[in-house]
Amino acid sequence: MDVTREDVLRCARLAHLSLVEDEVEPMRLAMEQMLNHAASLDELPLDDIEPTPPGLGRPLPRREDESRDGFTQAQALANAPAQGRGHFVVPKVL
């Protein structure tokens, strides 16, 4: 499938991306390659293949809940950019 420069610029605009001129051609080639790959899937002979039911009817594997030791307060705060009185300090939102 042919992808034009205008197609790339339109997709970039719809995705709120700003592309510089040097990025348009590599993006065009990548989009063309993806669309050609997707189009090649139409050529697969899938007429005799039944659709796969979701989950194949098998139950999900389960495990028992087990409690385990987590981080200590000091470990949790070790890499915090700001901390105070044993808590993370973050900028006010309101």
N, C-alpha and C positions, 0 to 999 in steps of 0.2 A: 504494500500500500504506500503510495507516495504521500509524503508529508511536506508541505510547503513552509517557507519562512513565515508566512502569514498565519498558518495553523499554529506554529510554535508561539508566536507573539500573542495570538488570541488565547491560547491555553494559559500562557503566563499571566495575561491580564485577568482571566477568570480566577486563577489561583492566587492573585495578588502577589505575584513574583515580579521582581524587576530584574531583567536580564540585560547585561551589557552586550555589546555587539559581538564580542568574541565568544559568548556562550550560546548564541543562537544556533550556529551550525552544528556543534556537538550535540545540542539538545534535539535538533531536528533528526540527526542520524540515530540517536538513542530511541526517540519516539517511533521512527520508522521501523527500527529493528524490533521493538516490542509489538507493534501492530502486525508486522509480518509474521512474527512467531504466533500471535494469537490467531491469525488467519490460517496458519498451517494446521492448527488443531481441528479446523473444520474438515480436513482431509482424512482424518482418522476413521477407520471402519468401525463404527460403534452400533450398527443396526442390531446385531445379535447379542448385545451386552445389556443385561438387566440393570436398572438403576440400583445403586447401593443404598439400602435403608440407613437412616441416621443411626450411628452407634452399633450397627449390625446386630441389634437385639441383645447385646451383651450388657450385663450390669457393669457399672463403673467400679473399678477396684477401690476398695475401702481399706482404711487402716484405723487402728485404735488411736484415740487421742491420748497423747502422753505429755505430761507436763515436763518441762526441762528448764534449767536455769537460763535466764536471759542475761542481758548486759547489766552491769552495775550502773549506778547513776554516774559515777566518775567515767566509766567507759563510754557511756552514751554521750556525755558532754565533752569528751576529749577533743574532738575535732570541730566543735561548735565555734563559729566565728565570734559569737558573743554569748556570754552566759552571766547569770546573776542569781544569787540566792538559790542555787541548785536547779535552775531552769534555763531553757533556751531564751535568749533575748532577741526579739524580732521587732521591726518597725511597726508602729501603730498603723492599723488599716483605716480606721475611721477618723 
